[in-house]
Amino acid sequence: MLFSRALLLSLLTALLFEYARSKRINCKDKCCEFVEGFPVRLKHLRSSYSQIQDYYEENDDLETALLNRTVLENVKSPYGCHVMKEILYFYLETVLPTAALEVKSLYKKPIDAIGNIFLELKRELAKCRNYFACEKPFEISTIKDSYNQMAGKGLYKAMGELDLLFNYIENYLASKRQKA
Ligand SMILES: *[C@@H]1O[C@H](CO)[C@@H](O)[C@H](O)[C@H]1NC(C)=O
């Protein structure tokens, strides 16, 4: 399934319109301008895709979705920009180049057009990390760094917070209990 019906476009829309909701705003920076201007690019994405969509839908005979609800939920999470970047990377590195090799030359232009906008979006996501309020997935190294910065005091901090950890463990395991 190269291109599914719901496809990436709804994911893009979900991500970008989180930030560009309703009213027009006066942008003070490039990231804001990119997001506010994105509907124009979405139009290009959709019109490019409309030239090739039938071909892919006719040839798609698998029932399972690739870009399913799990993907959408992850895009909407605080780590959304990382997820979005990974998906764009997958399309840019694997899906679109394979598609471009496989089709007649008539279809190459819309595929390229989609790829160019994806590439641009991927760059902007990286540049505008703060604007997208994108959180990194939690990393244990942040705790270890803080511990080390506390030098000798870190030990007392870590041991002094054991009661907190017991609560976390209790909550976690309680959430895993089978419902009777
Ligand atoms: C979505 O797809 C992924 C990968 O194929 C799979 O692991 C996940 O269970 C699917 N989620 C749903 C809700 O079907």
PDBQT file of the ligand as one rigid body, heavy atoms in Angstrom, charges set to zero:
ROOT
HETATM    1  C1  LIG A 201      -1.144   0.581  13.250  1.00  0.00    +0.000 C 
HETATM    2  O1  LIG A 201      -0.069   0.032  12.511  1.00  0.00    +0.000 OA
HETATM    3  C2  LIG A 201       1.027  -0.386  13.306  1.00  0.00    +0.000 C 
HETATM    4  C3  LIG A 201       2.132  -0.845  12.385  1.00  0.00    +0.000 C 
HETATM    5  O2  LIG A 201       1.666  -1.553  11.284  1.00  0.00    +0.000 OA
HETATM    6  C4  LIG A 201       0.574  -1.480  14.275  1.00  0.00    +0.000 C 
HETATM    7  O3  LIG A 201       1.656  -1.874  15.085  1.00  0.00    +0.000 OA
HETATM    8  C5  LIG A 201      -0.569  -0.927  15.132  1.00  0.00    +0.000 C 
HETATM    9  O4  LIG A 201      -1.044  -1.929  15.985  1.00  0.00    +0.000 OA
HETATM   10  C6  LIG A 201      -1.696  -0.410  14.241  1.00  0.00    +0.000 C 
HETATM   11  N1  LIG A 201      -2.717   0.243  15.075  1.00  0.00    +0.000 N 
HETATM   12  C7  LIG A 201      -4.022   0.062  14.890  1.00  0.00    +0.000 C 
HETATM   13  C8  LIG A 201      -4.913   0.848  15.785  1.00  0.00    +0.000 C 
HETATM   14  O5  LIG A 201      -4.481  -0.692  14.060  1.00  0.00    +0.000 OA
ENDROOT
TORSDOF 0
